[in-house]
Amino acid sequence: MSLLTSLAKLITGRASTGPTTTVTDLELAIVRLDPPDGSTLEAGKDVTIVVDWRYSKPKGDVGVWVKPETPDDVGGGYEADLGETHRAGHGQLVRTVNLNGAARIEALHVVARDAQMREIYHRRIPVSYTYVDSAENDALVRDGLGSRITSVAFDPPSPARIAPGTRVNVRIGYHVESSVHGVRPIALPLTELAMTYNGAVETVHGDGKLTQHFIVGEAGTVTRVRVQLLNKGGATVDQRDVEVDLRYGR
């Protein structure tokens, strides 16, 4: 598993189909897949994607993601944006995706968002990857079962009226049970508003608290935030949906 993957693996479900044209002069193209399209992989193994980008007139920071689309009821992972296309010019990005069990990846979605988390590019690229179960991944999926979320607190606290683009910190208390590899806390606002979050980056053990954050980039209201503990196999070992009243205005 690559260093980038270990730094920023996120849970994903079925990816949605989006537009196939840009609304800026940003150009993104997948130029290499490893292993190649059509391959069979063990659960948990990465598909590495090299993306060529060109951007002559950036209007601000841009984040780029590659997300897997699967018709099967199996979770998986993709990487958080690492910020390589925040300038004019051209270059290449490296991203990875995977699935946690026996399933298929039928397409890759290349998505770009601006600094306000608005989608400015979305292209669906059909692929055909088959994942099969593995004993190694099964053990990872069971690691840390019984771990639990012990507390959740927000800064600013709910209810709150805040400006779009404001960072909301989420302090997550945890108890990690019988885990060899530890678990990763995550906080995700459940909203259709343009947003980003920092992902399940840090691994924790024992008892403690960890601060995660998210940013909503447009006016509207967030009423629920999903807090999860994820193990190294990508499985959710505990989850809590927290009701909030976060009203974003200008």
Residue pairs with C-beta under 8 A, 6 or more apart in sequence:
1 44
1 46
2 46
2 48
2 94
2 96
4 79
4 82
4 94
4 95
4 96
5 46
5 77
5 79
5 96
5 98
7 79
7 80
7 201
8 79
8 80
8 82
8 199
8 200
8 201
9 77
9 78
9 79
9 184
9 199
9 200
9 230
9 234
10 77
10 78
10 79
10 80
10 186
10 199
10 200
11 75
11 76
11 77
11 186
11 200
11 228
11 230
11 234
11 236
12 67
12 68
12 75
12 76
12 77
12 78
13 75
14 69
14 70
14 71
15 67
15 68
15 69
15 70
15 107
15 109
16 109
17 69
17 109
17 124
18 109
18 111
18 119
18 122
18 123
18 124
19 122
20 122
20 123
20 124
22 120
22 121
23 120
23 121
24 55
24 57
24 59
24 120
24 121
25 55
25 56
25 57
26 53
26 54
26 55
26 58
26 62
26 85
26 112
26 120
26 121
27 52
27 53
27 54
27 55
28 51
28 52
28 53
28 64
28 110
28 112
28 121
28 123
29 51
29 52
29 53
30 49
30 50
30 51
30 52
30 66
30 108
30 110
30 125
31 50
31 51
31 52
31 92
32 49
32 50
33 47
33 48
33 49
33 50
33 127
34 47
34 48
34 50
35 41
35 47
37 127
37 128
37 129
38 128
38 129
39 47
39 129
39 130
40 129
40 130
40 131
40 132
41 47
41 98
41 129
41 130
41 131
41 132
42 131
42 132
42 133
42 134
42 136
42 137
43 98
43 99
43 100
43 101
43 102
43 131
43 132
43 133
43 134
43 137
43 138
44 98
44 99
44 100
44 134
44 136
44 137
44 140
44 233
44 234
45 98
45 131
46 96
46 97
46 98
47 68
47 96
47 97
47 98
47 105
47 129
48 94
48 95
48 96
49 66
49 94
49 95
49 96
49 97
49 108
50 92
50 93
50 94
51 64
51 66
51 92
51 93
51 94
51 95
51 110
52 90
52 91
52 92
53 64
53 84
53 85
53 90
53 91
53 92
53 93
54 89
54 90
55 62
55 85
55 87
55 88
55 89
55 90
56 88
57 88
58 85
58 86
58 87
58 88
59 114
60 114
60 115
61 83
61 86
61 114
61 115
62 85
62 86
62 112
62 113
62 114
62 115
62 120
63 81
63 83
63 85
63 112
63 113
63 196
64 81
64 84
64 85
64 93
64 95
64 110
64 111
64 112
65 78
65 79
65 80
65 81
65 95
65 109
65 110
65 111
65 112
65 113
66 78
66 79
66 95
66 97
66 108
66 109
66 110
66 111
67 78
67 97
67 108
67 109
67 111
68 76
68 78
68 97
68 98
68 99
68 105
68 107
68 108
68 109
69 105
69 106
69 107
69 108
69 109
69 124
70 76
70 99
70 103
70 104
70 105
70 106
71 104
71 106
72 99
72 102
72 103
72 104
74 99
74 100
74 101
74 102
74 103
74 131
75 99
75 100
75 101
75 234
75 235
75 236
76 97
76 98
76 99
76 100
76 103
76 105
76 234
77 96
77 97
77 98
77 100
77 234
78 95
78 96
78 97
79 95
79 96
79 97
80 198
80 199
80 201
81 113
81 196
82 93
84 91
84 93
85 91
85 93
85 112
97 105
97 108
98 131
98 234
99 105
99 131
100 137
100 141
100 233
100 234
100 235
101 131
101 133
101 137
101 141
102 131
102 132
102 133
103 131
104 128
104 129
104 130
104 131
105 127
105 128
105 129
105 131
106 126
106 127
106 128
107 124
107 125
107 126
107 127
108 124
108 125
108 127
109 122
109 123
109 124
109 125
110 121
110 122
110 123
110 125
111 119
111 121
111 122
112 119
112 120
112 121
112 122
113 119
113 120
113 194
113 196
114 120
115 165
115 217
116 164
116 165
116 194
116 217
116 218
117 194
117 195
117 196
117 215
117 216
117 217
117 218
118 194
118 217
118 218
119 194
137 233
138 233
139 233
140 181
140 231
140 232
140 233
140 234
141 231
141 233
141 234
141 235
142 233
142 235
143 179
143 180
143 181
143 231
143 232
143 233
144 176
144 177
144 178
144 179
144 181
144 182
144 183
144 229
144 231
144 237
145 177
145 178
145 231
145 237
146 177
146 178
146 237
147 174
147 175
147 176
147 177
147 179
147 183
147 229
147 231
147 237
147 238
148 174
148 175
148 177
148 229
148 238
149 172
149 173
149 174
149 185
149 227
149 229
149 238
149 239
149 240
150 173
150 174
150 175
150 207
151 171
151 172
151 173
151 209
152 170
152 171
152 172
152 173
152 187
152 225
152 227
152 240
152 242
153 170
153 171
154 160
154 168
154 169
154 170
154 171
154 225
154 244
154 246
155 168
155 169
155 170
155 171
156 162
156 166
156 168
158 244
158 245
158 246
159 244
159 245
159 246
159 247
160 245
160 246
160 247
161 247
161 249
162 168
162 246
162 247
162 248
163 248
163 249
163 250
164 216
164 217
164 218
164 219
164 248
164 249
164 250
165 215
165 216
165 217
166 215
166 216
166 248
167 213
167 214
167 215
168 189
168 213
168 214
168 215
168 216
168 246
169 211
169 212
169 213
170 187
170 211
170 212
170 213
170 214
170 225
170 227
171 209
171 210
171 211
172 185
172 187
172 209
172 210
172 211
172 212
172 227
173 208
173 209
174 183
174 185
174 204
174 207
174 208
174 209
174 210
174 229
175 206
175 207
176 182
176 183
176 204
176 205
176 206
176 207
176 229
179 205
179 231
181 203
181 231
181 232
182 203
182 204
182 205
182 231
182 232
183 203
183 204
183 229
183 230
183 231
183 237
184 200
184 201
184 202
184 203
184 204
184 229
184 230
184 231
185 200
185 202
185 204
185 210
185 212
185 227
185 228
185 229
185 230
186 197
186 199
186 200
186 212
186 227
186 228
186 229
186 230
187 197
187 212
187 213
187 214
187 225
187 226
187 227
188 197
188 214
188 225
188 226
188 227
188 228
189 195
189 197
189 214
189 216
189 222
189 224
189 225
189 226
189 246
190 222
190 223
190 224
190 225
190 226
190 241
191 216
191 220
191 222
191 223
193 216
193 217
193 218
193 220
193 222
193 248
194 216
194 217
194 218
195 214
195 215
195 216
195 217
196 214
196 215
196 217
197 212
197 213
197 214
197 215
198 212
198 213
198 214
200 228
200 230
202 210
203 232
204 210
214 225
216 222
216 246
216 248
218 248
219 248
219 249
219 250
220 247
220 248
221 245
221 246
221 247
221 248
222 244
222 246
222 248
223 243
223 244
223 245
223 246
224 241
224 242
224 243
224 244
225 241
225 242
225 244
226 239
226 240
226 241
226 242
227 239
227 240
227 241
227 242
228 236
228 238
228 239
228 240
229 236
229 237
229 238
229 239
230 236
230 237
231 237
